[in-house]
Amino acid sequence: MILVADSSALIALATCNALHHLEKIFGNVIVPQAVFDEVTAADKDQALALGSYLADKVRSVDMSAFVFLDAFADLGETQAMVLYKSTQADYLLIDDKRGRRVARINQINIIGSLGVLVLAKRLGLVPAIEPLITQITESSVYIAPSLVDDVLSMVGER
């Protein structure tokens, strides 16, 4: 399986030290150059951890492939969707609500950082996800409290 990752979800997973679960769940993890550049910028939370984790996962992107976009798509998100299409990836890891909507328009299978944590629990990689989600919500990463409640209820942790 191939997972193409966008910035926001990578930062969330790095925040709770869960990046290593991506390969266990999906096999091949790749990112476009723009996403790598964005998450490893000196002012970004988790830049060092993400730089180390993603060093051998960066791919160049042929931007001649076609995807539908809205007026708010950033370069990383755009390259991630094009990379998904060009590699015939299985999933796009993305948390941004607007970006997820655009991905669906492009018939891209999506999963978010909380979806990865749910899969990690179901596969027995972690005993509970509430402590991991707490680490994320106590950082600068925003996750809607209602979404947290729904996910924790779904996995029997509420």
C-alpha positions in Angstrom: 0.0 0.0 0.0 1.1 3.6 -0.6 0.2 6.5 1.7 0.9 10.0 0.6 1.0 12.5 3.5 0.1 16.2 3.8 1.6 18.5 6.5 -1.1 18.9 9.2 -1.7 15.2 9.9 2.1 14.5 9.9 2.6 17.2 12.5 -0.3 15.8 14.7 1.2 12.3 14.5 4.7 13.5 15.3 3.3 15.4 18.3 2.2 12.1 19.9 5.2 10.1 18.7 3.1 8.0 16.4 4.8 8.4 13.0 6.4 5.0 13.2 2.9 3.4 13.0 2.4 4.7 9.5 4.7 2.1 7.9 3.3 -0.7 10.0 -0.2 0.2 8.8 0.3 1.3 5.3 3.7 0.0 4.2 5.0 2.7 1.9 4.8 6.3 3.1 5.8 9.2 0.7 5.6 13.0 0.7 6.0 15.6 -2.0 8.9 18.0 -1.7 6.6 20.9 -0.8 5.2 19.0 2.2 8.7 18.1 3.4 9.8 21.7 3.0 6.8 22.9 5.0 7.0 20.5 7.9 10.8 20.9 8.3 10.8 24.7 8.3 12.6 26.0 11.4 9.4 27.6 12.8 7.3 24.5 12.7 6.5 22.3 15.6 8.1 18.8 15.3 10.4 20.0 12.4 13.4 17.9 13.6 11.4 14.7 14.2 9.7 15.1 10.8 12.9 15.9 9.0 14.5 12.7 10.3 11.4 10.5 9.7 10.7 11.9 6.1 14.3 12.1 4.9 14.0 9.0 2.6 10.3 9.5 1.8 10.4 12.6 -0.3 9.4 12.4 -3.9 9.5 15.0 -6.7 6.1 15.7 -8.3 5.3 16.2 -12.0 2.8 19.0 -11.8 1.4 18.3 -15.2 -1.2 15.8 -13.7 -4.6 17.3 -13.3 -6.5 17.8 -10.0 -9.5 20.0 -9.2 -8.5 22.7 -6.6 -10.2 25.5 -4.9 -8.8 29.0 -4.4 -7.2 28.2 -1.0 -5.1 25.1 -1.8 -1.5 25.5 -0.8 1.5 24.1 -2.6 2.0 21.1 -0.3 -1.6 20.1 -0.4 -1.7 20.4 -4.2 1.5 18.4 -4.7 0.2 15.7 -2.3 -2.9 15.3 -4.3 -1.0 15.2 -7.6 1.5 12.7 -6.1 -1.4 10.5 -4.9 -2.8 10.5 -8.5 0.5 9.9 -10.2 1.6 7.0 -7.9 -1.9 5.5 -7.7 -1.6 5.7 -4.0 -4.1 4.0 -1.7 -4.6 6.9 0.8 -3.9 10.6 1.3 -3.2 11.4 4.9 -4.8 14.8 5.5 -6.5 16.6 8.4 -7.5 19.9 7.0 -11.3 20.0 6.6 -11.3 22.0 3.4 -8.5 20.0 1.9 -10.4 16.8 2.7 -13.4 18.1 0.8 -11.2 19.0 -2.2 -9.6 15.5 -2.0 -13.0 13.8 -2.1 -13.9 15.9 -5.2 -10.8 14.4 -6.8 -11.9 10.9 -5.8 -9.0 10.5 -3.4 -9.2 8.1 -0.5 -8.5 10.0 2.6 -7.5 9.2 6.2 -6.7 11.7 9.0 -4.4 11.5 12.0 -7.2 10.3 14.3 -8.1 7.6 11.7 -4.5 6.4 11.8 -4.6 6.2 15.6 -7.9 4.2 15.4 -6.3 1.8 13.0 -3.2 1.5 15.3 -5.5 0.6 18.2 -7.5 -1.9 16.1 -4.3 -3.6 15.0 -2.9 -3.8 18.5 -0.1 -1.3 17.9 -1.3 0.8 20.8 -3.4 -0.1 23.8 -5.3 3.2 24.0 -5.5 6.3 21.9 -6.8 8.8 24.4 -3.3 9.6 25.8 -2.1 10.2 22.3 -5.0 12.4 21.4 -4.5 14.3 24.6 -0.9 15.0 23.6 -2.1 16.4 20.3 -4.9 18.6 21.7 -2.5 20.0 24.3 -0.2 21.1 21.5 -0.7 23.8 19.0 -2.6 21.4 16.7 -6.3 22.0 16.7 -8.8 19.1 16.7 -12.5 19.8 17.3 -13.5 18.6 20.7 -16.7 17.0 19.2 -14.5 15.0 16.8 -12.3 13.8 19.7 -15.4 12.7 21.7 -16.8 10.9 18.7 -13.5 9.0 18.0 -13.0 8.1 21.6 -16.6 6.8 21.9 -16.1 4.8 18.7 -13.1 3.0 20.1 -14.7 2.5 23.5 -12.6 4.9 25.4 -15.4 7.1 26.6 
